[in-house]
Amino acid sequence: MNRKGHIRVEDLNVYYGRQRSLCDIQFEIPDRQIIAIIGPSGCGKTTFLKCLNRMVELVEGVRVSGKVLVDGENIYDPKVEITRVRRKMGLLSQTPRPLPMSIYDNIAYGPRIHGIRDREKLDEIVEFRLRQAGLWDEVKDRLDSPASKISIGQQQRLCLARGLAVEPDIILADEPTSALDPMSSRRIEECFGELKKDYTTIIVTHILRQARRLADYAAFFYCGQLIEHGPAQQMFEDPKEQMTREYMKGVIS
């Protein structure tokens, strides 16, 4: 079944001072699939990801040109409200950063900011989002415990649940398993597999095995350029571009 591409990137350029980090990026990101952004360190993967929720603008001296259209709306239009853009994009960082409060309050934090005060409703949200992140059975008896007391892998899934609690349309994940042990990494990957029926998930990863396991679609970045993108199976088994083939074989890094 063909899916609509509800994110379209047009002529995207990013400059840090005089240095151009992303060069004329242009492609359409399919809806409700897992998209792996691959490429060596320093090639612009994380910069691209942060362009999708405008977090890149928090860096001093950065300049962005081009368009990122989400459901037809250019999120870089001066009239667009940045907080609304960022609410659409749930960001999962490399290192989990739970809020300094209880497990329960980490999940309830976003809904409370957006006006939900009813305890019964908050209870439902907390349970539902923790179940989505595969964490409910592990923490349901200690929801009032500090989030800092659970394992790093559990903290990462807690951060995923916290992001889902504000009902984003898109999940952005920047090397989401790089700080985790193999078991925790597998659980995060399983969560992404379950979530893709409801969310577009864009993952930056330097682990090709992970990209092969997870991705429905892939994009290869090198030195700030988008070299190739397409269905994951085709990208990994028969890439069109010589540079992509060399990267897959480990010839370039």
Secondary structure, DSSP 8 states (H G I E B T S, - for coil): ------EEEEEEEEEETTEEEEEEEEEEE-TTSEEEEE--TTSSHHHHHHHTTTGGGGSTTEEEEEEEEETTEETTSTTS-HHHHHHHEEEE-SS----SSBHHHHHHHHHHHTT---HHHHHHHHHHHHHHTT-HHHHTT-TTSBGGGS-HHHHHHHHHHHHHTT--SEEEEESTTTTS-HHHHHHHHHHHHHHTTT-EEEEE-S-HHHHHHH-SEEEEEETTEEEEEEEHHHHHHS-SSHHHHHHHHTS--
